[in-house]
Amino acid sequence: MSVRDRYAELLVELREHNHRYHVLDTPIISDAAYDELYRELTQIEADHPELISMESPTTRVGGPVAEVFAAVQHRERMFSLDNAMNIDEFDAWYERLRGALGSEPLGYSCELKIDGLAVSLTYISGVLAQASTRGDGVVGEDVTANVRTIKSVPLVLLGDAPEVMEVRGEIYLPLSEFVTLNERQAEEGKPPFINPRNTAAGSVRQKDPGVTASRNLGTWIYQLGYIEGGPDLSTHTEQMSWLSDLGLRVNPANATLATFGEVKGYIEDATRRRHDRDYETDGIVVKIDSLADQAKVGFTARSPRWAMAFKLPPEEKTTLLKSIEINVGRTGAVTPYAVMEPVFVGGVTVTNATLHNEGEIHRKDVRPGDTVVVRRAGDVIPEVVGPVVEFRPKGLRKWRMPKKCPFCDNPITLPEGQAKARCTGGYSCPSRLREYLYHFASRGAMDIEGLGYKTVHALLDLGLISNPSDIYSLTEEDLLSIEGWGELSAANLLSVIEASKRQSLAKLVFGLGIDHVGSTVASRLARRFGSLDALLAASVEEISDIDGIGPEIAGSVAAWAAEEDNRSLVSRLGAAGVAPGGAAGGEDLSRTLEGVTVVITGTLEGFSRDSARAAVEDRGGRVTGSVSAKTTALIAGANAGSKLSKAETLGVRILNEAEFVALLDRP
């Protein structure tokens, strides 16, 4: 057999094994046997690069980094679905169907609504030619290079494929992969991803297909959009069965039912089992099965009349609020949080939830010892909705902010006109010091990758650091004393610490944690004074002369500079070799976000609101306060609220913090 023939044979064999493993979940050979075939294929490609086919599984591992996502016109519009938020709205849809048809529909197709990213796949003569996002339904983004890396998307269809075919599906991140990914984030000292849905969407929209390939995404196909050629089929069920035969991944949980009563039974069962699967569902999609009936019922301007998404409600559970504890952040702000009996809600076990501030606690009238309602709406940050007052034991007292900080025993005060109480202990407070050091090492500041929250905590516990300058005195021996650390981890961190000595002056000023000084103000200070010594010597008047810096900020900077402890810190940093490499980070950045408009909502772990804004603006982008159709992307941190919902409604790209960092780092 010639090398060319063997190569073609291997392509067919590996295609079949990939289909059985990633689509059917019924492999017929061992992983080792598959690896042997794959190695043989890669060896042939190495020896004979002229034979390499785009149908080869080796092309899934990623390609060149894309500069932009090109616009793609869908052959058939990708409509949105109308939602039924309760059974009454669902019954009303059924009555409208009966009225439009003049009779009972001839069966229904029921499908789990996967919480992921809608995608359109185009096959030409059975070969994957293009993949695109839904976009506005008419025009989407070309994400072909990224989607090619997803192993459950066949590069070549099985059997007799039509000349041209466009199918629709959902790309999702399996829950098990989401847990693994966040464990890896924690190990690397990086912020966790918010939820599987946003992570899947961000993974598909990565500029680097190699990143997409590393995420182990999955797909389910749920609709035939456009076709030239192919068999004459009369129902949606027949279409899906045919697509499955072609090698596309169709969810086995789908069902075809005869009556509307059976549909309701499917919904009840799917609701009970919503957390039994390795993917998130946020509803059930019900479609008229007959294609002739679908054509008769037709479409509205935005959605098919023949389909309805029955939305599953945000889950709420009750549990015991055992206590209300507090945390002190890097600025000294005191944030209360709920400590609860573990409760399984929204697919996870919840034990803690933020309570924001004392005023919010009193507004909700939540008291330790209450039975409280806990919600995890959108499967993001858990929230205490309020107490179940009828279950409240007699004599429960309202919670009050403690007068002294439990970490340092210094007074807690509530500054006039502010909602947040503050610890007055400065950096003698262990909690504030921990947050301060984490901030100093964060990406927006000195960018010491690997010096994340867990590592900072461990170093403090071991007494190895007590202020930022101590970071630059760490040795390999020190780091090896941290449980689980080896020589490679220690060497990597020491290398990053050494490199951070040459960070820009703006990042260093921001990292120092001066009250009211975000990264935008830090950049202005760095540009104006050019060195820490000049900044320390500046008067309030000189500082307030800078455009955009008012008396309050100027006073705060001057007061910080006047404190002996801070001047000593600056001296120790200089002695340790910290020599800022430029006035301001933004001056050396290319304008990679020119024309990009973003909205930032929620709390970001590695950025203050000011530093996130500055990071975008330094790269030529624009930050606005409200979401609109002109918004390029929404940056969604913890406790993202109504802006997130609006972005989802408008189809605006949603990025979590890690994806925001990737956007900032793009070349």
SVG drawing of the C-alpha trace seen along z (x, -y; Angstrom):
<svg xmlns="http://www.w3.org/2000/svg" viewBox="-60 -75 79 77">
<polyline fill="none" stroke="black" stroke-width="0.4" points="0.0,0.0 1.3,-3.4 1.9,-6.1 -0.9,-8.2 -3.3,-5.3 -2.4,-4.5 -2.8,-8.2 -6.3,-8.2 -7.1,-5.0 -6.0,-6.5 -8.2,-9.6 -11.2,-7.3 -10.3,-5.2 -9.7,-8.1 -12.8,-9.9 -14.9,-6.9 -13.2,-6.5 -13.6,-10.2 -17.3,-10.0 -17.8,-7.0 -15.9,-8.6 -17.0,-12.2 -20.5,-11.9 -21.8,-8.5 -19.9,-7.9 -19.3,-4.3 -15.6,-3.8 -14.6,-0.4 -10.8,-0.7 -8.7,-1.7 -7.1,-5.1 -3.7,-3.5 -4.8,-2.0 -6.2,-5.3 -3.0,-7.1 -1.0,-4.6 -3.1,-5.4 -2.8,-9.1 0.9,-8.9 1.2,-7.0 -0.8,-9.7 1.3,-12.5 4.5,-10.7 3.2,-10.5 2.3,-14.2 5.8,-15.1 7.5,-13.0 5.1,-14.1 3.7,-17.5 2.3,-17.7 -0.3,-15.1 -1.7,-17.0 -5.5,-17.4 -7.8,-19.9 -9.8,-16.8 -7.0,-15.5 -7.7,-15.5 -4.3,-17.1 -5.7,-20.4 -8.0,-20.6 -5.2,-21.7 -5.4,-25.3 -4.0,-27.6 -2.8,-31.1 -4.1,-33.8 -6.9,-35.7 -6.8,-39.5 -10.5,-40.0 -13.6,-37.9 -15.0,-38.5 -18.7,-39.0 -20.8,-36.1 -24.2,-36.4 -26.4,-33.4 -28.1,-31.7 -31.2,-31.5 -31.9,-33.9 -31.2,-32.5 -34.3,-33.6 -34.6,-34.0 -37.2,-32.1 -40.1,-33.5 -40.0,-32.6 -42.8,-31.3 -41.9,-32.2 -44.7,-30.2 -47.3,-27.6 -50.0,-30.1 -47.8,-31.7 -47.0,-28.2 -50.8,-27.3 -51.5,-30.6 -48.9,-29.6 -50.6,-26.3 -54.0,-27.9 -52.6,-30.2 -51.2,-27.2 -54.6,-25.5 -56.2,-28.6 -53.7,-29.1 -53.9,-25.4 -57.6,-24.9 -56.7,-21.6 -54.3,-19.9 -50.7,-20.0 -49.5,-16.7 -46.9,-16.0 -44.2,-18.0 -40.5,-17.8 -39.1,-18.6 -35.4,-19.5 -33.4,-20.6 -32.3,-24.3 -28.6,-24.2 -27.0,-27.2 -24.2,-28.0 -23.4,-29.8 -25.5,-29.4 -23.5,-28.5 -24.2,-27.9 -22.2,-25.2 -22.0,-25.2 -21.0,-22.0 -20.2,-22.0 -20.2,-18.6 -20.0,-17.1 -16.9,-19.1 -17.0,-21.7 -16.6,-25.0 -17.6,-27.6 -18.7,-28.2 -20.3,-31.4 -21.9,-32.8 -25.6,-33.9 -24.8,-37.6 -27.9,-39.6 -29.5,-36.5 -28.7,-37.8 -24.9,-38.4 -22.6,-36.6 -18.9,-36.3 -16.7,-33.8 -15.3,-31.5 -14.4,-28.6 -10.8,-28.2 -11.9,-27.9 -14.8,-25.6 -12.6,-23.2 -10.8,-22.5 -14.0,-21.1 -13.9,-17.4 -17.6,-16.7 -17.9,-18.9 -17.2,-16.6 -14.8,-18.0 -16.3,-15.6 -19.9,-14.3 -20.7,-10.6 -22.7,-9.0 -24.3,-10.9 -24.2,-14.5 -26.1,-17.3 -24.3,-19.8 -24.8,-22.7 -26.2,-22.5 -26.3,-24.9 -27.2,-23.5 -27.6,-25.2 -26.5,-24.1 -25.2,-25.1 -21.6,-25.1 -21.2,-24.5 -18.6,-23.8 -19.3,-20.6 -19.7,-21.2 -16.8,-18.8 -14.5,-20.7 -15.7,-24.0 -14.6,-22.7 -11.3,-21.5 -10.7,-24.8 -11.3,-26.8 -9.1,-24.5 -6.4,-25.2 -7.1,-29.0 -6.8,-28.7 -3.6,-26.8 -2.1,-29.6 -3.4,-32.3 -5.8,-33.6 -9.5,-34.6 -12.1,-31.9 -14.4,-31.9 -17.9,-33.2 -20.0,-30.4 -19.9,-27.7 -22.1,-29.7 -19.9,-32.8 -16.7,-30.7 -17.9,-28.7 -18.8,-31.9 -15.5,-33.5 -13.6,-30.3 -15.2,-30.3 -14.4,-34.0 -10.7,-33.6 -8.3,-35.1 -6.1,-32.0 -7.7,-28.7 -5.2,-26.9 -6.9,-28.4 -10.3,-27.1 -8.8,-23.7 -7.6,-23.5 -11.1,-24.1 -12.7,-20.7 -16.0,-22.2 -19.0,-20.2 -21.8,-20.7 -25.4,-19.7 -27.1,-20.2 -30.8,-21.2 -31.9,-22.6 -31.5,-22.2 -31.3,-25.8 -30.6,-25.7 -30.1,-22.9 -29.5,-22.3 -30.3,-18.7 -30.9,-16.0 -33.8,-13.7 -37.5,-14.8 -38.3,-14.8 -41.7,-15.8 -40.9,-16.3 -38.3,-17.9 -37.7,-14.6 -36.8,-13.0 -34.5,-15.9 -32.7,-15.4 -32.4,-11.7 -30.9,-12.2 -28.4,-14.8 -27.4,-12.3 -26.8,-9.7 -24.5,-12.2 -22.3,-12.3 -23.6,-15.4 -24.2,-15.3 -27.9,-15.3 -28.9,-15.2 -30.3,-11.8 -32.5,-13.6 -34.7,-15.0 -38.2,-13.4 -41.0,-13.4 -44.4,-13.4 -48.0,-13.2 -49.9,-15.4 -49.5,-18.7 -50.1,-16.8 -47.1,-14.6 -45.1,-17.8 -45.9,-19.1 -44.7,-15.8 -41.4,-16.1 -41.0,-19.6 -41.7,-18.4 -39.2,-15.5 -36.5,-17.8 -37.0,-20.3 -36.4,-17.6 -33.3,-16.4 -31.8,-19.7 -28.6,-19.0 -28.3,-15.3 -26.3,-16.0 -22.8,-17.3 -24.1,-20.5 -26.3,-23.4 -29.9,-23.8 -32.0,-26.9 -35.2,-25.7 -37.0,-23.3 -37.6,-24.1 -40.9,-22.8 -41.5,-22.7 -44.3,-21.6 -42.9,-18.5 -44.6,-18.6 -42.7,-20.8 -46.0,-21.5 -47.6,-22.7 -44.5,-24.9 -44.9,-26.5 -48.6,-27.1 -48.0,-28.8 -45.0,-30.8 -42.9,-33.5 -43.2,-36.8 -40.6,-39.5 -38.2,-38.0 -39.2,-34.4 -41.0,-31.3 -44.6,-30.9 -44.2,-27.2 -41.6,-27.0 -41.5,-28.2 -38.8,-28.1 -40.2,-27.2 -37.7,-28.9 -36.7,-27.2 -37.0,-29.6 -34.0,-30.8 -33.6,-28.3 -34.3,-29.3 -33.8,-27.2 -34.1,-27.9 -31.4,-27.3 -30.2,-28.4 -28.2,-31.6 -25.8,-30.6 -23.9,-33.9 -22.9,-37.1 -19.1,-37.6 -17.0,-40.4 -14.1,-40.7 -11.7,-43.7 -10.5,-44.6 -7.3,-46.4 -8.8,-49.8 -10.1,-49.0 -13.7,-48.6 -15.6,-46.1 -17.9,-43.8 -20.3,-41.5 -21.2,-38.0 -23.6,-35.3 -22.4,-31.9 -25.1,-29.4 -25.8,-25.7 -24.7,-24.1 -27.5,-24.2 -27.6,-22.8 -28.9,-25.5 -28.3,-26.2 -26.2,-23.0 -23.7,-23.8 -23.4,-23.6 -23.5,-27.1 -22.2,-28.0 -21.4,-31.7 -23.0,-34.7 -22.2,-38.4 -24.4,-40.8 -22.8,-44.0 -23.1,-46.4 -24.9,-46.9 -27.6,-49.1 -28.5,-46.3 -28.7,-43.8 -31.2,-46.0 -33.2,-46.7 -33.7,-43.0 -34.0,-42.5 -31.8,-39.4 -30.7,-38.2 -28.4,-35.4 -30.6,-32.4 -33.1,-33.2 -34.2,-30.7 -33.3,-32.6 -34.1,-32.2 -30.9,-31.7 -31.0,-32.2 -28.3,-31.6 -30.0,-33.3 -28.2,-32.7 -25.9,-30.2 -23.5,-33.0 -23.0,-34.5 -25.3,-33.3 -27.5,-35.9 -29.5,-36.0 -32.9,-37.1 -34.4,-37.6 -35.7,-35.9 -38.7,-33.6 -40.2,-35.7 -42.8,-33.1 -39.9,-30.7 -38.0,-33.3 -37.4,-32.2 -38.5,-34.7 -36.0,-37.1 -33.6,-37.2 -31.7,-40.4 -30.8,-42.6 -27.2,-42.3 -25.0,-45.3 -21.5,-46.0 -18.9,-45.2 -17.3,-48.2 -13.8,-46.6 -12.2,-44.8 -12.0,-41.0 -8.6,-40.8 -6.7,-43.6 -8.9,-44.9 -8.9,-48.4 -12.1,-50.5 -14.5,-50.1 -16.1,-53.4 -18.7,-54.5 -17.4,-57.6 -20.1,-60.3 -21.9,-59.9 -20.6,-56.4 -22.3,-53.0 -19.2,-51.0 -17.8,-50.8 -14.0,-50.8 -11.3,-49.3 -9.0,-52.0 -6.1,-49.6 -4.3,-50.3 -2.0,-47.6 -1.6,-46.2 -4.9,-44.5 -4.0,-41.1 -7.1,-40.9 -6.4,-44.3 -2.7,-43.4 -3.5,-40.2 -5.8,-42.0 -3.3,-44.8 -0.5,-42.4 -2.8,-40.5 -3.6,-43.9 0.1,-44.9 0.8,-41.6 -2.3,-41.8 -2.3,-42.1 -3.4,-45.7 -0.5,-46.6 2.9,-44.8 1.6,-41.8 3.3,-39.1 1.7,-36.0 1.7,-33.1 1.5,-35.3 -2.2,-34.8 -4.5,-34.8 -3.6,-31.4 0.2,-32.0 -0.1,-35.4 -2.1,-33.8 0.5,-31.0 3.4,-33.5 1.7,-35.5 1.0,-32.4 4.7,-31.5 5.7,-35.0 7.7,-35.5 6.2,-38.8 4.6,-41.7 4.7,-44.4 5.3,-44.6 9.0,-45.1 9.4,-41.7 8.2,-40.1 11.6,-41.1 13.5,-39.4 11.9,-36.0 14.3,-33.1 13.9,-29.6 14.2,-28.2 11.3,-30.4 9.0,-29.3 9.9,-25.6 8.6,-25.9 5.1,-26.3 3.2,-23.0 3.1,-21.5 5.7,-23.8 8.6,-22.4 11.7,-23.8 10.1,-24.6 7.2,-26.5 9.6,-28.5 11.9,-29.3 9.0,-30.5 7.7,-32.8 11.1,-34.2 11.6,-34.9 8.3,-36.8 9.1,-38.8 12.5,-39.8 10.8,-40.9 8.2,-43.0 11.0,-45.3 10.9,-46.9 7.1,-47.5 5.9,-51.0 5.8,-53.7 2.0,-53.9 1.6,-50.3 3.8,-50.7 1.8,-53.8 -1.4,-51.9 -0.1,-48.9 0.9,-51.1 -2.9,-51.2 -3.2,-54.9 -6.8,-55.8 -8.7,-57.1 -5.9,-56.3 -7.1,-54.0 -4.9,-53.1 -6.2,-56.1 -5.1,-58.5 -1.9,-56.6 -1.1,-57.0 -1.7,-60.8 0.5,-61.0 3.3,-59.0 3.2,-61.1 3.3,-64.3 6.1,-63.5 8.1,-60.8 9.5,-59.2 8.4,-58.2 10.8,-60.7 9.2,-63.5 5.7,-62.3 6.6,-62.1 7.9,-65.7 4.9,-67.1 2.5,-69.5 -1.2,-69.3 -1.4,-72.2 1.0,-70.6 -1.0,-67.4 -4.4,-69.1 -3.0,-71.0 -3.1,-67.8 -6.1,-67.6 -8.8,-65.2 -7.4,-65.2 -9.4,-67.1 -8.7,-68.3 -9.8,-65.1 -7.5,-62.9 -4.7,-65.4 -5.1,-65.5 -5.1,-61.7 -1.9,-61.4 -0.1,-64.1 -1.3,-62.6 0.0,-59.1 3.3,-60.6 3.7,-62.4 3.4,-59.2 6.8,-57.9 5.8,-54.2 5.0,-54.9 8.2,-56.8 10.1,-53.9 8.3,-51.4 9.3,-53.4 12.9,-53.4 12.9,-49.7 11.4,-49.0 14.2,-51.0 16.8,-49.2 15.3,-45.9 15.9,-47.0 12.4,-48.0 13.1,-50.5 10.1,-51.4 10.7,-51.0 8.6,-53.9 6.3,-56.7 3.0,-55.1 1.9,-51.8 -0.4,-53.2 2.3,-55.1 3.9,-52.0 0.8,-50.1 -0.4,-49.8 -4.0,-50.9 -5.4,-47.3 -8.9,-48.3 -9.4,-51.3 -13.1,-51.5 -14.1,-49.0 -16.8,-50.1 -17.2,-48.2 -19.4,-48.3 -18.0,-47.0 -20.4,-45.6 -20.0,-43.6 -16.8,-43.2 -13.5,-42.1 -10.9,-40.3 -7.8,-41.6 -9.0,-45.1 -10.6,-48.0 -13.2,-49.8 -10.7,-52.6 -7.9,-50.2 -10.2,-48.2 -11.3,-51.5 -7.8,-52.7 -6.6,-49.4 -9.3,-49.8 -8.7,-53.5 -4.9,-53.0 -5.4,-50.7 -7.6,-53.1 -11.0,-51.7 -14.0,-53.4 -15.8,-52.6 -19.5,-53.6 -22.0,-53.2 -24.9,-51.6 -25.4,-48.7 -26.7,-49.3 -26.7,-47.7 -23.4,-49.7 -21.7,-48.1 -18.8,-45.8 -18.7,-43.8 -19.8,-43.6 -17.2,-42.8 -19.1,-40.9 -17.6,-40.4 -19.2,-39.0 -22.6,-40.3 -23.3,-41.4 -26.9,-42.8 -29.3,-44.2 -26.6,-45.1 -25.8,-41.5 -29.5,-40.7 -29.7,-43.5 -26.5,-42.4 -27.9,-38.9 -31.1,-40.3 -29.3,-42.4 -26.8,-39.7 -23.8,-41.7 -20.6,-39.8 -20.1,-38.9 -16.6,-38.4 -15.7,-37.2 -12.5,-38.5 -10.1,-36.0 -11.5,-36.7 -11.2,-40.4 -7.5,-39.9 -7.1,-38.0 -8.7,-40.9 -6.3,-43.3 -3.3,-41.0 -4.2,-40.5 -1.4,-41.6"/>
</svg>
